[in-house]
């Protein structure tokens, strides 16, 4: 697994280049519920964006990990494949599409 503390970067998947950027770190949503990290993703040649929401990280005692999270670049690559099969087409126009993925990007 490849982790980075950068807030943006580039991944190559099947010969296509995608730009990613951290949109949100894990944060409380209210009522003892947490949102995980969100990463925005777009093809380098197009403007249609996808927002990938990862689950909130939990510590061993079951409480949410509130520290700043590192980005798993391999999970972002796996998420590109997953959201493409789920219907995201970066060549189309429109609002950003939001996808919930697991910690591995599937």
Backbone torsions as a table, in degrees:
resi	resn	phi	psi	omega
1	UNK	NA	138.8	-179.2
2	UNK	-112.1	114.6	179.2
3	UNK	-108.2	150.3	176.5
4	UNK	-142.4	150.6	175.7
5	UNK	-94.8	-0.5	178.9
6	UNK	-65.1	150.9	179.4
7	UNK	-93.6	-2.9	175.9
8	UNK	-156.4	163.7	-179.4
9	UNK	-178.2	-170.6	-177.4
10	UNK	-132.1	138.8	173.8
11	UNK	-127.7	147.0	175.5
12	UNK	-109.3	126.3	179.2
13	UNK	-131.7	118.3	178.1
14	UNK	52.9	40.8	177.5
15	UNK	82.3	-3.3	177.0
16	UNK	-103.3	145.8	-179.1
17	UNK	-105.0	130.4	179.7
18	UNK	-122.6	141.3	177.7
19	UNK	-102.8	130.5	177.6
20	UNK	-121.1	154.8	178.5
21	UNK	-151.1	136.5	177.9
22	UNK	-68.0	124.7	-178.8
23	UNK	-98.7	-33.3	-177.9
24	UNK	-155.8	137.1	171.8
25	UNK	-86.1	164.1	177.8
26	UNK	-54.6	139.0	-177.5
27	UNK	-150.7	154.6	177.5
28	UNK	-72.2	140.5	179.6
29	UNK	-101.0	-20.4	-179.5
30	UNK	119.7	148.1	178.4
31	UNK	66.4	35.6	178.9
32	UNK	64.5	27.1	177.9
33	UNK	-114.6	139.9	-177.9
34	UNK	-120.6	146.5	171.1
35	UNK	-100.5	144.3	178.8
36	UNK	-86.4	-173.1	180.0
37	UNK	-70.0	142.2	176.8
38	UNK	-119.6	135.7	-178.7
39	UNK	-123.8	128.9	175.0
40	UNK	-90.6	145.1	-173.3
41	UNK	-140.1	138.1	175.0
42	UNK	-151.1	155.0	175.8
43	UNK	-72.0	144.8	-174.8
44	UNK	-63.9	-26.7	-177.8
45	UNK	-96.6	-7.0	-175.7
46	UNK	-128.7	166.0	-175.9
47	UNK	-103.3	-12.2	-177.2
48	UNK	-65.9	126.4	-173.7
49	UNK	-106.0	150.0	170.8
50	UNK	-123.8	141.8	177.2
51	UNK	-111.8	120.9	-178.3
52	UNK	-102.9	121.9	-179.9
53	UNK	-107.1	118.5	177.6
54	UNK	-91.5	155.1	178.2
55	UNK	-70.0	155.8	179.4
56	UNK	-68.8	138.7	178.7
57	UNK	-74.7	140.3	179.8
58	UNK	-114.8	145.9	175.1
59	UNK	-81.4	175.5	-177.9
60	UNK	-63.3	-28.0	-179.9
61	UNK	-86.1	3.0	177.1
62	UNK	92.3	-5.1	178.2
63	UNK	-84.9	152.3	179.2
64	UNK	-67.4	144.3	176.4
65	UNK	-85.4	112.7	-173.2
66	UNK	-93.3	2.0	179.3
67	UNK	-76.8	159.2	178.3
68	UNK	-61.9	130.2	-174.5
69	UNK	-92.1	148.1	172.9
70	UNK	-88.5	151.0	-179.0
71	UNK	-89.2	128.8	174.7
72	UNK	-86.6	105.8	-175.5
73	UNK	-64.9	-35.8	177.9
74	UNK	-64.8	-35.8	177.2
75	UNK	-68.5	-34.2	177.0
76	UNK	-66.6	-41.1	177.3
77	UNK	-62.8	-43.8	178.6
78	UNK	-65.1	-34.4	179.1
79	UNK	-67.3	-34.4	177.4
80	UNK	-60.2	-44.7	179.0
81	UNK	-65.9	-43.4	-177.8
82	UNK	-64.0	-45.8	-177.1
83	UNK	-74.8	-25.5	175.3
84	UNK	-67.1	-40.0	177.1
85	UNK	-73.4	-22.0	179.1
86	UNK	-83.5	-6.2	174.3
87	UNK	121.5	1.3	179.1
88	UNK	-77.9	126.1	177.0
89	UNK	-122.1	108.3	-175.5
90	UNK	-68.5	-12.3	-178.2
91	UNK	-85.3	-9.9	-179.8
92	UNK	-88.1	171.2	178.1
93	UNK	-105.0	160.0	175.0
94	UNK	139.3	-174.0	179.9
95	UNK	-69.7	159.0	174.8
96	UNK	-62.4	140.1	177.1
97	UNK	-94.9	141.2	-177.8
98	UNK	-109.1	130.6	-179.4
99	UNK	-128.8	134.8	173.0
100	UNK	-96.4	126.7	178.2
101	UNK	-123.9	167.6	175.5
102	UNK	-84.8	-176.4	-175.6
103	UNK	-64.3	-21.9	179.5
104	UNK	-93.6	-1.3	178.2
105	UNK	91.1	7.5	-179.3
106	UNK	-94.3	NA	NA
